[in-house]
Amino acid sequence: MIRPSSLPTTSQGWAALAHTATQLETTIAPEELLIVRDTQGRHMRLAGPPPGMRARLGAVLLLLFPQGGDLCLPLTVRSEHLPHHSGEVSLPGGATDPGDSGPIATALRECEEEIGVPQGGLAIWGEFAPIYILPSNFQVTPVVAYSQIAPQLYVNPYEVSDIILVTLRDLLDPAMVLTERRTLRGTVVDVPYFAIGQQKVWGATALVLSEFTARMRRVLADG
């Protein structure tokens, strides 16, 4: 349990914590992550595509910037126009284009297309290990970037219906994490999620955010 008194009190302190967490060379155990599990507690996420299937490549961006004394990141509510995961909450990102040089280029381009953040002026702090998303057959690499000032955010209505800002302080709050039982693809499962505003942030987005928070908890525990 993290004591509130151990948390940073300035945006610079949060930036230092987030940067160290991103650079941390560690493996996060499945028990520390928000992963869909069956009713016996076994996680249901595949490490890669099923045999004979080749995953499409993509990337998402954890874009960090100061907000008052905190650090925050934007989440997007995906437009109903999109063919996959419409209406769900996600990180800015999408499929790799042939002209992209790698995950960083994909994440930056998609963030600019979706919420209007220019690629210049962002500091790239690192990447997390790719994760596989079965319903859309994507292998997605999370990329962490930092802006020293809060950027102007604009909604691309074809891809995004809304933008939600969440602070790292809130993500580290255990009260933000809830679980509900659902039936997914015919199987009864327990679905953990971040309760952010009126939204339930689950699936791949919750997995990425929970890896980030687990990394920050490790840094705080060692500090």
DAMOZI-V920014 format. One record per backbone hydrogen bond with DSSP energy under -1.0 kcal/mol. NH is the residue of the N-H (numbers start at 0). CO is the residue of the C=O. Records with the same first field share a line. If there is no record, write none. Layout:
NH=CO + CO
This chain:
5=2
6=3
13=9
14=10
15=11
16=12
17=13
18=14
19=15
20=16
21=17
22=18
25=23
31=28
32=29
34=32
36=189
37=41
40=37
43=35
52=49
55=136
57=138
58=93
59=140
60=91
61=142
63=144
64=71
66=69
69=66
71=64
72=165
74=163
75=89
76=161
77=87
78=158
81=78
86=77
87=84
89=75
93=58
95=56
99=96
105=101
106=102
107=103
108=104
109=105
110=106
111=107
112=108
113=109
114=110
115=111
121=118
122=145
124=143
125=143
127=141
130=139
132=137
137=132
138=55
139=130
140=57
142=59
143=125
144=61
145=122
146=63
153=114
155=113
158=155
159=155
160=76
163=74
165=72
167=70
170=166
171=167
172=169
175=172
176=173
177=192
179=190
181=188
183=186
186=183
188=181
189=36
190=179
192=177
193=200
194=175
195=193 + 198
198=195
200=193
206=202
207=203
208=204
209=205
210=206
211=207
212=208
213=209
214=210
215=211
216=212
217=213
218=214
219=215
220=216
221=217
222=218
